[in-house]
Amino acid sequence: MKQQIVTRAELLAIEDRAMSEKGWQQEVIAYAHDHGWRVAHLRPARTDRGWRTPMQGDPGFPDLVLARDGEVLLIELKKWGEHPSEEQLDWIMAAGGAGHWWSPKHRELMKKVLEAL
């Protein structure tokens, strides 16, 4: 039987596909902090009517708000293979160049954005 060799890149891709949105969020927050960004995240809370995120305004507000040196970013995070909702895309588009959505497959882009600004 022929032995199959798996490359490091293939192993990382498998891990990325298995990563939860929460795990991805923790990675992005850590990277942002390492590069001097302030980070805000509105966390949902369990109520007697299920999970709710207390906020007032338009639905679809992004997962993270990052700020550093006069720059502000709105970041929507998704796990591998998922995409933002219409409301989330509306926020991203309204933010212009400051709006982004990233999944683990966008890791290199995330690093470039957080390092460059």
Residue pairs with C-beta under 8 A, 6 or more apart in sequence:
16 80
16 104
16 105
16 107
17 80
17 81
17 104
18 80
19 27
19 79
19 80
19 104
20 79
21 77
21 78
21 79
21 82
24 77
24 78
24 79
24 102
24 103
24 104
25 41
25 63
25 64
25 77
27 104
28 64
28 75
28 77
28 102
28 110
29 39
29 41
29 64
31 110
31 111
31 114
32 39
32 64
32 66
32 114
33 39
35 68
35 114
35 115
36 68
36 69
37 66
37 67
37 68
37 73
37 114
38 66
38 67
38 68
39 64
39 65
39 66
40 64
40 65
40 66
41 63
41 64
41 65
42 53
42 54
42 55
42 61
43 53
44 51
44 52
44 53
45 51
45 52
45 53
45 54
55 61
58 87
58 90
58 91
59 87
60 84
60 85
60 86
60 87
60 88
60 89
60 90
60 91
61 91
62 74
62 75
62 76
62 88
62 91
62 92
62 95
62 99
62 101
63 75
63 76
63 77
64 73
64 74
64 75
64 77
65 72
65 73
65 74
65 75
66 72
66 73
66 75
66 114
67 73
68 117
69 117
71 98
71 117
72 98
73 95
73 98
73 99
73 100
73 113
73 117
74 91
74 92
74 95
74 98
74 99
74 100
75 100
75 101
75 102
76 84
76 88
76 91
76 92
76 99
76 100
76 101
76 102
77 101
77 102
77 103
78 84
78 101
78 102
78 103
79 103
79 104
80 103
80 104
80 105
81 103
82 103
83 101
84 92
84 101
88 101
89 101
91 99
92 99
92 100
92 101
93 99
100 110
100 113
102 109
102 110
